[in-house]
Amino acid sequence: MALVSLRSFHGGGSLLDSTLAVWSEAAPLIITAAAAALVLTEVGRSIVVIARRLEEGLERVRERRRAEGREEGRAEGREEAFAEADRGWEAWNQRRIEAAERGEPFTEPPPKHTR
């Protein structure tokens, strides 16, 4: 490019001729560089959009798993609470039966259902 400009300038051409010569030689390079910059910019934007969507999808999966975990925990807690209540009733009933077998009055109130 500079060589074309120097030839034009030394050959008696005007500054305008030199400038046009440089621009005519540089135009394909400038257009290519601009197109490459545009493509790279759009590729970068696309990567950012894809990354955001992936993160949103992962967050939905995480939230769903947390909700499933909470529900599993609640179900296990209910089962444990029912088992504990059953043990309380069975122990109370066993004491009631033993008191009846001994002929003793049994005045202990039944276990209360607690939440």
HELIX and SHEET records of a PDB file:
HELIX    1   1 ALA A    2  HIS A   10  1                                   9    
HELIX    2   2 LEU A   15  ARG A  102  1                                  88    
END                                                                             
